[in-house]
Amino acid sequence: MTEPRPLTPKEQKVIQEFEAARPGTGALAENNIRNNDKTGWADIIAETPEEELVAREGSSTNSFMYRRIGG
């Protein structure tokens, strides 16, 4: 259940960083923060130094191997 409380400055910064990186994702970040009992986002943000709360560009590759069904 969402928490009806004001967001901390660090939580607001995370929402702003998501929104700046990709418009529309700020709302998703806020939802995850408010649903901390399921996501843990608010706890993670509280433990993270503020200078590390920045959006960065990058890329990743899928390096996982999956079993093939039926083969």
N, C-alpha and C positions, 0 to 999 in steps of 0.2 A: 504494500500500500504506500502511496506517495506520502511524503512528510510535509505537512503544512507549516513550514518554517522558512524564515529568510535564508537565502543562500549566503555563504561566507564569501569574502572577497576572492579567495583562491578558487572557489567553485564558479563564481561569476567569470573569472579570468579563463577558466577551462572552456566554459560555454562560448565566450567571445573568440577564443583561439579556434575552436571547431567551426564556428560560423564564418570566421575570416578565411579559413582554409577551404571550406566548401559550404557555400550558402545552403541553409536548410538543416545542417547537421548540429547546429547549436541546440535546437529543440530536442534532438535525440540525446545529446549529452545531458541536458537538463533532466530529461526523463530518467536517464540512468542514475544520475546523482540523487534524485528524489526517491528512487526505488532502491536505496542503498541496502536494504535488508536482503534483496535478491542479487544485486550486482556488486556491492562492495565499493562502488566508485567513490563515494564521499569519504570513506575510510582511506582509500588509496591516495586521494587528493590531499587529505589532511596530513598524511605521512610524507608527501613529496615536497621537497624544497621548492619555493615559488619560482626560482630562476629556471627550474627544469620544466615548468608548465608552459611550454611553447610548442606550436605546431611546426613540424619540419617536413620537407618533401623527401620522398625516398621511394624505393621500389622493393619488391620482394618477388621471389620465385617460389613456386610450389615444389618443394623438394621431397614431398612424401610419396611413398610407393603404396599403391593400393592393390589389394588382391582383386583379381578379376572374378566376377561371379560366373560360375559354370565352366571355368577353365582353369 
